[in-house]
Amino acid sequence: MLQGKHIVLGVTGSIAAYKIAKLASMLKKQKADVTVIMTRNATNFINPITFEALTGNKCLVDTFDRNFQHSVEHVSLAKQTDVLMIAPASANVIAKAAHGIADDMLTTTLLACQCPKVIAPAMNTRMYLNPIVQDNMKILERYGMEVITPATGYLACGDTGEGKMPEPELLLDYIIKALSPKDMKGVKVLVTAGPTREKIDPVRYISNHSTGKMGYAIARMAMMRGAEVTLVTGKTSLTPPVGVHTVEIVSAKDMAQAVKACAAEQDIIIKAAAVADYRPMHTAEEKMKKKDADMSIALERTEDILGFLGSHKRKGQFLCGFSMETENMIENSRKKLEKKNLDLIVANNLKEQGAGFGTDTNIVTLLSAEDTIQLPMMEKEEVADRLLTFIMEHK
């Protein structure tokens, strides 16, 4: 997604500067061209050579460096930059940026750049909460910069509180978000993800192998494109995407209630969750003891959430379902498309290598009343992006 993009990372004087080495490496793996600009204070925490080795580009510190190409460096760099991120951003550099002070390579380049700018504050809790710093961050936001809310946790000074720089994985998300098209700005999207658990007794439950990866990828990519996303998710090991309203559920009944509570206001609903079709008719209050004889559990149908949504779909609302099959994929999926009044169904075959539960890739076919589009194997986030593009072109 970042291939051919030029990313500038501004690193200031904070102990969190060491984390940016990992971010630079992650950006290079995404095929981005990365330039790092450091303040003088930042060089006390990490050596510029580290960034030069990771990026393959000279790490810039001195505005008047004569051992580099002959150009007005901060201007020429600003012209080719697609995103500039300052991380960690100290209170000092935030203050300079807010008031247009340009007294080093980083702040000079910041003023010259017309690309999206992302600021990741990192400092002591008392400094972060100081009204002056808070006002300066609001000024940056008024000028169109995105200021990331820092994490809360144990800080290098020994305090615990706000001011911790987010991990590199989250910073990468903000860079991708800054570069993503905002064609879904203002669009309300509901995504369901993960498995449901149907309780047998206090110890056991019925579930499935869903990891939630596909649904989380859809929620993340919709957020990146500017949508207002609600993610209703079963129990997974995944971290919900930043900027997404997440509702955690356990059972199919819980999911039905959560979906119904917000479905009417949604412009797009994408049901990627693996919802149990059956649940135990009776749930034991105490742990069921093992016996020598066989045991059977009476099951009853759970509510058909997708069927409910199809029968209550309002005008202008786009409804997308998922279908996982092991045989007759196209035929079975088309029947589901028509029966449940869907606008689109995403079908895949569990038996195909690279598709199904737990993988980072998927192989899907998009089926609508008019189209049958077979996508090749690709990363789930790319599948999500292609899916959202199809929906936006047909809604």
N, C-alpha and C positions, 0 to 999 in steps of 0.2 A: 504493500500500500504506500510505502514511502520511497519507492524506487525513483531516482532522479530528483528528489526533493532536497533542497539545501537547508539544513537546520543549524542555527547558531545557538550554542549553549553558553550562557553567561554564568560564571561561577564566582561567588563572592566569599568573603572571609567568614566561614562558618565551619565547624567540625563536620557538618553534614556534607561538605564538599567531596569527601571520598566516595559517596554514593553515586556521584555523577559519572565516575569511571564506568560503572555498570550500565548506566543509561546510554552513554556514548557507544558502548559495545553493542547494546541492544539495537540502537539506531542503525549502526553499520550492518548488522545482520538483516535489517529490513531494507538494505540497499540505499540508505540515505547518505548524502554527502554532509559530513558534520565538521563544523568549525567551532572550536572552544575559545572563548575570550575570558581571561581571568583578571580579577583585580589584583593589585600588589599584595593585599592582605591574604587573598586566597592561596597564593603561592607558599604561604607558611603552613598550609594544611595538606596540600598535595602538589607534587612537582609537575610543571607543564609537560615534561617529557612523557609522563604517563598518558596524557591525552593525545599527544602527537603519535605515540605508538599505536593507540587504539583507533584513531581516526584517519591517520595517514596525511593529516594536514597540520601546518604550523599552528601551535597554540599562541594566540595573540595576547600580549600583556601591555606592551608599550605603544602608545599612540604614534610615537615618532621613531619606531624601529626602522633603521636604515639597512638592516640585513634581510630585507624581504623585497617583493616585487615593487617596481616603481609605479605607485598609484596612490591616490588619496584613499588609504585603506578602509577607513570606516565608511566612506561613501560607496566605494566599489563593492564592499561586502554587503552593505545594506541593500543595494540594488538586486542582488541575486538571492537574497534570503527569503525563504518561504514561511518560516516560523522562527521567532526568537523567544527562547525560554530562559529566564533568569532563575537558576536553582542551584544552590540555595540563595535566596535573596535576603540580604541583611537589612536591618532597619536603616542603616546608613544609605545603602543604594536605593531602597524604596523611597526615602526622603528626597534623594537627588532626582530620581525619575519623576516623582510627583511635581517637582518644581523646576524641571527643565535644566538642571545643572549638568553640564557635560565636561567633566574635568579628567576623564580617563578614557581608555579605549572602549570599555563596555558602555558607559553612559553616553558617549559620543555616538556610538553605533546605534544604540537604542533610539536616540532622537532622529537619526537619519533613516531608520527603517520604517517602511509603510506597510509591512506585513503584519499578520496577527502576532500579538505578544502575550506571553503567559508568564506570570510571576508566582513563584513558590516560596513564600516567606519561611524562614527558619531562624528561630531565636529563642531566648529565654522567655518564659511565660509572662513575666512582669513587663518585659519590653513589648511583647506582642500585644498585650492588653492595654498598653499605654494609649491614652486618647489621641496623642499626636500621631502615633504609628497607625492607629485605626483610621484616623482622618486621611492620612497619606494614602492608604490603600483604597479608600473610597474615591479619592481623586484619580488614582490610576484606573479604577473601574469606570469613572465618568469619561475618561479619555479612550475607553474602548478596550482596555487591557483586561485579561482574565486573571483574577487573583485567586489562587487555590487556597482553600481553607486548610490550614495545617492539621496534622494528626495530633492526637492527645496521647501522651505517654511519658516514659522516663527520659529526661533530657541530660545532655552531657554535663550540665552544671550541677546535677544531682536532684533538681526539682522534678516534680511530676505535674504535667499540665499541658495546655495548648502551646504550640510553637514548634513541634517536631515536623521536619520535612517529610512528606509522603515518600513511600518507597518508589524506586525507579519504574516499576511496572505501572504504577498509577500515573507517574509523570509522562510515560510514553502514551498512555491513553489520552492525556490532555493534548499532546502534540498531534496525535492522529485526529482528535476531535477538531482541533483548530484548522486542519487541512481538509476535513470532510465537507462535501457539499451540504448546504443547509436547505435542501429541497423539502424537508419534512418539518420545517420550523412551524410551530403552532399546531401540528397534527397530533392528536391524542391516540396513543397506541397501547393496547393491552396485550401482553405476551404471557402465556402460561408455560411452565417449564418443570422438568424433573418428574419423579415418581410420586405416587401416593402410597400411603401405608394404611392398610385396613386391619384393625386390631382384632386378634384372636383372644388373647388374654393379656395380663400385665407384662408378659415377657415376649410373646410372639406376635408377628403380624404377617400379612400377605402383601407383597410388593412386586417390583419388577427391576430390571437392570438399568433403567434410565439414570444417566448421570446429570442431566440438565444442560449439557454443553451446547446443544443446538439452540435451545430456548434462550439461554444466557447470551449466546452470540447474537441472536436476533435483537434482543433488548439492547445490547451494547451498541450495535451498529445503528439502530433506530435513534438512540440517544445521540450518537456522534453526528447524525444528519439533522439534528435539531428538534426531534420529536419530544413530546411530553410522554414519557414511558412509565407504565405501571407493570411490574413483573410480579405475577402470582406464582410462587414456586414451592414445590415440595422439598423435602429434606435432601440437600446435596452437600458436597464438600467444597463447592465453588463460592467465591466471594462475589456478591452482587455488584454489577457495574456501577461506577460512580455516576451520580446524577439521575439515577433511576429510583422511582418509588417502589420499594419492595414489600410485598405482603407474603409472609411465610405461612404455609399451611401444612397439614399432615395428611388428612384423609380426603377421599373424593367428595365427601359431604362438605368438608371445610372449603375445598376448592370451588365447589358449586356456589356456596354462599359468598365467597370473596369475589368471584367473577360476576355474579348477578348484581352485587352491590355497586359495581362501577361500569357495567357493560353498556348501559344506555348512552353514556356520555362519550364513548369511544368512537373515533373515526375508523380505526382499523383494529381488528381483533385477530390475533394469531395464536392458535391453540397448538402449541408444540409439546405440551405435557403428555406423559404416559399415564393416563388415569385408569385406575382399576375398574374393570367392567363388573366385578363381583366383590362382595364383602361378606364376612360371616354373618349369618342371620342372627346369631346370639353371641355376645361377648362375655367371656367368663370373668367374674370379678376377682377370682384367685387363679394362681397358676395351675393349669391343667396338668395333672400328674400322668406320667408315663405308665401305660399298662401293657400286659403281655399281648393282649388282643389288638387287632387293628382298630383304627379310629377314623371316623368320617366327620367332616364339618359341613353342615348345611350352609349353602351360600344363597344370597339374594342379589339381584341386580342393583347396581348403583345408578344414580341419575345420569342420563345422557346429556352432559353439559353442552356439547357441540350441537346436538339436536335442538336443545332449548334455545340456544343463540340463533340458530338458523330460522326457527319459527318465530322469533321475536326481533329479527333483524330490522332496524329502522332504515328508512330511505337514505341512501348515500353512504351507509356503513358497509365496509368491506370485511368479509369474513373468510379467514383462511384456516384450514385444518391440516393435520398431518396424518399420513397413513403409512404404517409399517407392515409389510407383508412378507410372507415366505413363499408364496405362489400366486400366480395370476394377478400380479401387482397392478397393472393398468386397469384390467376389468374390475377388480374389487374396489380400486380407488375411485374410478368413475361412478360406480354405484353409490359410494359414500358421498361423493360430490353432489350428486343429484338428490339423493334421499334427504340430506341434511341442509339443503338450500345454501351451499357454499359458493363463494365466488372463485375460490382457488383451493386446490389440495396439493400438498407436497408429499409425493410418494417415494418410498425407498424400500429396497429389498434387504432384509436382515442377513441374507445369505451371501450378499456381495462383499468381497474383500474391500475394506476401506469405508464401509457404510455401517450404519446402525449405532448401537449403544457403546459409549465409552471411548470412541475414537475421536481424534482431532480432525478427521476428514469426513466427508459424506459424499454419496452419489445419489442425486435426487432427480425426479422428473416433476416438472410443474404442469399440473393439469387444470385447465379451465374449460368452460363450455366451448370455446373456440380454439384453444391452443393445447399442444402437447410438446413441451420443451424439455429435452433430455440434457442435463448438465453433466459434464465430466467430473471425475473425482477432484475435489478441491477442499481447501481448509473450510471449516464450518463458518468462520467469519466471512469468507468470500461467498459461500452459499447464501448466508444471511443478507449480504449486500445485494446479490443478484435477485434474491427474493423480494427485497424491499423496492428495488428498482422496478421490477415487474408490477408490483402492487401500485406504485405511484403512477405508472404509465397507464394503468387500467381502471383505477378507482373513479 
